[in-house]
């Protein structure tokens, strides 16, 4: 690990966050996004339970990211808040093509700016998969896109205050189950916007792709202010 930070102190603090439950804001370019997500979800051979709150990624892509892990409802959940072009009645009653009513791990969420309902669906999923967790850090949450929610604020569909409250209670739900959540946001989002929401998270990790095609990361832990230099992901 490069930079001025004490590597041992950084590792110890990060481990403490994982034990007590934490959330991480992941600011990345497009190529580095999937690599970062896979690392934060945990290696496939580890016994991790996943909840995906999707605002922009279709279910087939989520399933590909989750493979080869189990898809039973006790260890896996998808809350689908992606835009739906069907009628309201169809959108709330039907699953995507290829899914059946017996796929209990799938929940067709409400409109992505209906934050009360979205929180309730995600909280239910977290509580369900956490019931079988044996240790802190086993439950992992991925919110695949903060950008659509920021766009909704810009479009006047919701307010910054409502989004702030949603992210706050969502982070609390992750911590309540001693989980580890991460929220993706594009590197192009302005620092002034990120500055509003960063205090809700325990850490920020920046991901970027190098000129040679590699992926590197830089972490900042908010409580201590510890910041690493760039190092390989």
N, C-alpha and C positions, 0 to 999 in steps of 0.2 A: 504494500500500500504506500503510495507516495503522498507527499505533503507534510505539513508541520505537525499534524495530529499524532498523538501517541497511539500506535496501532492497538496495543493491548487495552488501553483505556476505552478506545472506540469500540472494540469487540465486546468488552465487558458491559458497556452501557447498552449496546444494541441487544445483547443477550437478555439483559434485564427488561428491556422494553418488550421483547418477545414473550417473556414469562408473564408479564403483567397485562398483556394485550396492547396493541398499538396499531396506528395507521400511518401509511407512508404515501406521500404525494410523488408520483413518478412523472417527471417532465422529460419527454423524449422526442427524438425525431422518428419518422415513420419506420425506417429499417430496424431500429433498435427496440421497437415497442414489444414485439413478440418475445424476443430473447429476455428482456427484463421481466415480462409477465411470467414466463416459465420459471425463472429463478425464484421469484417471490411466491409462486404457488407451491414450491417445494419439488424436489426430485420425484419422479414417478415411483421409485422404490420405497419412498417414505410414506407412512400412513397418514395422509392429509385428507381432510374433508374440505370440499370447495363449494362456495356460493358465488355464482356469477350474477351480478346485476348489470344487465346489458342495455345500454342506451344507443349503441351504434353497430354492434356486431351481431350477425345472424347466428341462429342456434347451431347450424352445422359447423361454423367456424369455432364456436365455443366447444363443441364436442371434440373437434380435432385437437384443440388446445388441451383438453382434459385427458385425452388418451394417454396411456392404456389403463387408466384408473377405472375403478368401479363407477357405475351410474345408478346405484340403488339410492332411493330417496333418503336413506339414513346417512349418506356420506357425500351427496351431490345435489345441488339445486341450481336452477336457472330461473331468475326473475327477468322476464323479457319485457323491457320498456322501450323497445325500438319502435319507430313510427310504423303504423299499420294503415294501409290504404283501403282496407275493407270497411264495410259499414260498422258502426259502433257495436251493434248486436253481435255481428260475426266476430269482431275483434276480441270481444270479451268472453266468447264461448268456444272458440276454435283454436287448436294448436297449429303450428306450422306443418307444412307437408312433410310426411314421414314420421310424425309423432302420433301417438294414439292416446286415448283417455286414460290408459293404464300407466302412462309415463308420469308417475307422481312427482318426479324431480322437477317437472316443468310447470311454471306458473306464468300465464299471460298477464303481465302487469298492467296497471292503469296507464293513462297518459303520463309521460315522463315528468311532467310538471305538477302532477297531483301528488305532492310530496307526502302527505299524510298516508295515503293508500300505498304508495311506493315503499315508504318506511315500514308499514305494517306487514306487507308481503315479504320484505327482505328480513325483517326481524323474525317472522315465523320460520323462514328458511334457516336462518342462523341457529335459532333455538333447536330446530329439528336435527340438524347435522351435529350440533354440539352435544346432544344427548349421548352420543356414542364416543365422544372424544375422551381420551384417558389422560391427556397431559396438555399443559399450556402450549399454544402455538400450532396445535393440530388443525384448527379451523382457519381457513384462509378465504378471504373475501376479495373479489376483483370487481371494481366498478370500471368498466372498460372505456368510459369516455366522459370526462367532465366538460369537454368542449360543447356538446349539444345542449347541455344545461346552461352554460354560459351564453350560448347563442340565444336560448329562450329568454334569458334575462335581457339581452340586447334587443330582442324583438318585442319586449313588453308582455310576454306570455306569463312571466312570473317576475319576482323581484329579487334583488341581490340578498335582501334580508331573509326571504323565504328559503333561498338556496343555502345560505349560511346556516340557518337553523337545521335544515335537512342533513347537511354534512355533519353538523355537530351531533345530532342524535344518532346518526348512522355510526359515527365513530364510537359513541358510547355503547351501542349495541355490540360492536366488535369487541370492545374491551370487557364487556360484561361476560362474554364467553371465553375470555383469555385468548382471543384470536388475533390474527394479523391480517389487516386489510390494506389494500393498495388501490389508489385512484389514479388513472391515467389522464394526463393532460398534454396537449401539444406544446412543444418548445416555443412555438410562435405566439403563444398567449403572453400578453404584456406583463411586465414585472409588477405594474401597479395593480393589475387584476389578481395575480397570484399572491401579492402581498396581503390582500384582503382575506384570502382563504388559508394561506399557509399556517397561521397559528392554530388552526384546528387539527393539524397533523403533528405527529411526533418527530417526523423526519421528512426531508425532501431528498430525492435522488434524481440526479440529472443523468440521462443516457444519451450518448451520441455515437454515431458511426464514423470511424476514422477514414482517411483517404485510402487506406489499404483494405478496407472492408471489414475491419475488426470492430468490436463494440467495447466502449469503455464507460465507466461510471464514476460519479462523484457524489458523495453523501454529505448531508449536513443534519446533525442531530439538534433539534431545536432547544431543548432544555439547557444543555451544556454549551451549545454553540460550537461544538466540535465539528470541523469540516475536513474532509479528506481531500487529497489531490485526486487527479484522475488515475484510475487503475482499471485493469482489464475486467470485463464482466464475465 
